[in-house]
């Protein structure tokens, strides 16, 4: 098959959508398919999946993470296009190309103010039509999609809405003991309890809940936090930690190369996802941490709650509740180490069964073949 993936963001811009696209493309290329990625050019050193042709296009203009790429109108010669949505303006270009397309629906866009109202209007009009035209619509979880702005599309009842979760490289993200060398590198206590946060710290990721986690730490003086991520809000978060009097407990690393993430997760006792809005639909960091044998604490949000089995491989807390988040961290810290290990290994088993990129690749390849066989049958008729 000759397949084009279209995404607004892609490494070297590191975010959930681009990372998912990266690995979707990678596993397909490894299976011998001719895979191309079309995305906007970003500053930084390109990081291309082996065997994948990446086209980094110069945007005509850019609004946040939504680049205008009229070059997408020239998409030709592909069996199908895989669109990673939301991608405002990019989705329109894909639809106008005339090629069949499938869509991974990553999340609603929920932002405050005028821009938020504009995206809401777009979703209920143009966005609705674009998603209805897709040959397959693939939310990362049906649980999330049932609560999303496009839940009405489930009424189609034609089998075109297919769950396609995110995945993880379970060969690279491996369990192991506490990484004391990584703790020393990050100036964390060797034997203390350490929580890990990995996520964007820019305005596009305001929903990640960093201030919530920092406020929760004010009642946990014996807990340290390793905060991984970067963006235009990072300096604000550093200032907030100082204002709250917890600067000595928190280490902000900035962005770290993807290859260092397994050591980051293994340096912690638990990984936290404190997101508080429907902008969070899955939580890729959760399955990365689980693959490394670490329990997790996450907000009880649609989609996210499908990843975490409360009390078995992690804990779920009410979104936006810093008191409940602090209580969950305290509860996890009080567990015997062997109990946390058992929770972490339960998460590892879940990843191997459901979230390995190889398993996701099987589902993705089968989905593409179904679409192409349907089109062949239509043309034959």
N, C-alpha and C positions, 0 to 999 in steps of 0.2 A: 504493500500500500504506500501511496505517497500522501502524506498528511502534513497540514500546516497547523501549528498551534499559534494562537493570537492572544497576547496578554499585555496589559498596560505596564506591568512591572516584571523585572527579570533580573537575576544577578548580573552586575554587581549591586543592584538595589535588592537588599535582602528583606523579603517579607513573605508572608504565608502564601499568597497567590502565586508569586513568581517562583517560589521554591517548589510548589506543587507542579507547576508547569514544567519546571526543570526536570523533575523526576519522571513525570508522565512521558516527556520526550525521550529521556534517557532509556527507560525500559523498552520503549518501542523501537528505538534505534538498535538496541542490543539484540532484538529479535529479527533484525534484518530489514526493517521498514525504512523508507526514505522520509525522514522527519525534518521539517523546517520550523523554526520559531520566528515569529514576527513580533517585534516589541519596540519600545522607544529607547533611544540611546540615553544612557545615564553615565555620569562621571564615574571613573574607577576602572580597574583592570578587568577586562572581560573574563567571564568564567563560563565556558561553554561545555555542555555535556558531550562526552565522546561520541562521535558519529553523527552529531546533530548540526545542521547548518543554521546559524543564528543570524537573522537580519535585524540589525539595530538601526532604526529609522529616525531621521531627524524630525522632531515635531514641528508642525507649523506654528503651534502655540501649545501651552500646557497650563491646565488649571489643577493645581494639586497633583494628584497621581493620575489625572486624566489627560493624556497627550492626544492632540489631534494629528492623526496620521493618514492624510489622504492617499498616501502610497498604497494603502491596503485595498484601494479600489482596483489595483492591478493584479490582485491575486488570481492566478490562473494555473491550470494544469495539475490540480490536486484532486484526489479522490474525495476528500472531505476536509473540512476545517473544524478544528476544536477551539472554540472560543471560551476564554476564561472571563467570567462575568462576576461583578460589574466592571465594565470598561465603556464608560460614556464616550461617545463618538466612534470608538473602535468597533463596537457591536453594530452600529449603523453601517459602517464601511463593509463589514463582513456580509451583512444581509444583502447589500447592494451588489456584491461581487457575483451573486447568482450561484455560488457553490453551495452544496449541502453542508450544513454545519450542526455540530453537537455542542452543547453548552455545559460546562461545569459551573454551577451556581454556588459561589463561595460564601456570600453573605449579603444581607441588606446594607445599604449605605444609610447610616443614621447619624447625621451631624446637625448641630444647632444652627439657628439663624436663617437668613435668606437663602443661603446655598442649600441648606437642608430642605427648605420648602421647594426649591427648584428641582432637586433630585427626586423628591416625592412625586411631584407632578410628572416628571419624565417617566418614572417607573410605572405610574398608573396609565400612561398613554403609550408613548413610544416603546418603553421597555416591555410592556405587556405584549405588544404586537411582535417584537423581536423574539421573545422567548417562545411565543406560540408557534412561530415559524421554524423553530429548531426541530430537527429530526429526532433528537433525544435531549432531554433536559435532566441534568444530573446534579442534584443537590448533594452536598457532602453528608447530609443525613436527612431522612424524611421527617424526623422529629423537628428539626429546625425549619424545614420548608413548610410544615403545617402551621407554623407561627409567623411565617414571613409575609412580606408584602405581596408575594405572588402565590399564596396558598390556593387561590381560586383556580390555578392551573391544574391542581390535583383532580379537579372535577372532570378533566378530559376523559379519564377512564379508558384510555387507549394503549396503555402500557408504555407511553413515551416518556414518563417521568421515572427515572431509574436512579436509585441511591448509588453514589460512587464516593466512598470515603477517601480522606487523605491517607497518606502512607508514610512509612519511615524505612530507612536503610538499616534493617536489623542486623546486617553483617558489620556495619561500622559502629552503630550505637549498641554497645555491648555492656552487660552487667559487670560490676567489679567492686572491690572494697572502696572505702572512702579514699579519695585521691589526695593524700596528704601533701604531695609535691605541688599540686594545683592550689591547695589551700595556702601553702607557704608563699607561692607566687602571687596570690591575691591578698596576702597579709590577713588571712583569716585564722582564727584559733584552731589549733590542731585537733583538739578534743571537744570543742563546743558544738552546739546545735546550729546548723547552717541551712537557711532556706535559699532557694535559687529562683530568680525571676529572669526570664528571657523574653524580650519583646521590643517592639518599636517604641521610641520615646519622641515621636514627632506628632504634629497636630492630627495627621491622618489616623493615628492610633491612640487618640485621647481616651478611648474606652478601655484601655488595658488595665486601668486601675492602680497605677503606680502610687498616687497620693494615698489611696485607701490602704495599701500595704504598708506604706511608711507610717501612717497613723496607727495602724495595728501594732507595729513594732514598739511604739512608745510604752506599751504595757508589758513588754517582753524583754527586759533588760539583759537576759542571758542568751538571747537569740541574735545571731548575725545574719546579714543578708548579702548575697552576691547578686548585683543588679546588672544584667547584661543587655545592652542595647544602646542605640544612639538616636539623635534627632534634635529638632529645634526646641524641645521641651526638657532636654536632659539637664541643662544648667538650672532650670526652675526646680527640678526635682532635687538636685544637689543642695540648692538653697533651702528647700523645704525640710530636708533631713537635718540641716544645721539648725533651722528655726525650732524644730521639734526636739532638739537635743539628742539626736540619735546618730550623729555623723560618725561616731566611733564604731557603731554597730554595722554600718552600711558601706559596701565597697561598690562603686560605680566603675565598670570596666570599659564603657563604650562598646562599640561593636567588636566582636571577635570573629576571626575567620571560622567558617562553617566547620572546618576540620577539627577545630578545638572544642566544639560543643560537647562531644562525649565526655571529655575530661571535666568540663564545667558542671555537667549534671552529676557526675560521680563525685565531685567535690562537695556536693550538698547532701543533706539528709532527706530533703523533700523539695519538690518543685511546686511553685505557686502560680496559679493563673487567676488573678483577682478581677478580671474583666467584669463590667457592670452594665453593659448594654447589648442589644442584639447585633451590634457590630461584630461581636465574637460569635462565630457559628460552629466552631469545631475545637480549635486549640491544638495546633500541630505540636507545640512544645510538650503537651501532655504525653503524646505517644513517643516522642523522643526520650523523655525522662523515663517512661515505663520501659522502653527498650533497654535503658541503662540500669534497670532494676531498682528504680526509685519510686516510692509512693508519691502521690500528688494531692494537692488541695486546689479545688477549682470552684468557680461560681456555678450555682445550679441554674444554668441557662439552657434554653432549647439548643440541641445539638451538642453542646459541651457535656451535658449530663448523659449522653449516650456513650461517651468515651470512658467515663469514670463509673465504676461500680462502688457506690458509697459503702465504706466499711470493709471492702475487700481489697481494692488496690489503691484506694485514696479516700478522700472526704469531700463532700459537696457542702457549700455554704450559701446562704442567701446572697444574691448579688447586691453589692453596695453596702453591706453590713460589716463595718470594720470590727465591731465587738465580736460577732460570730467568727470572723476570720481569725482574730487573735485567739479566740477559744479553740478553734480547730488546730492552729499551730501549737498552742500549749498542749492540747490533747495528743498530738502527734509526737511532740518532744517527750512526753511522759511515758510513751510506750517503751517496752523493753526492745533493745536493738533487734532481737531475733523476730519480734512481731513486725517491725518495720521492714525487715528483710523479707519476710513471708509476703507482705503486701506488695513489695517491689517485684518479687518474682511472679506473683499472680498477674501483675501488670505486664511483665515480660511475656508470659504465656499468652495473654490476650493479644499482644502485638504480633506474635508469631502466627497466631491463628487468623487474625482479621486484618492487620494493618501493614504487613510486609509489602514493600513496593512490588515485589514479584507477584504477590497475590493480587494486588491492585492492577498490575500489568495484565494478568490473565483476564480480569473482568473488562478492562479497557479494550483489549484486542478483540474479545468476543463481541463487545458492544459495536465496535467499528464494523466487524464482519456482518453482524445482523443488519446494520444500516445499509451496507453495500449490497447485500443479498436482496433486501427489500427493493432497492432502486432497480436492480437488475430485473427483478420479477415484474415491476411496473413497466419498464421499457419493453420487456418481452411480450407483455400483454398488449 
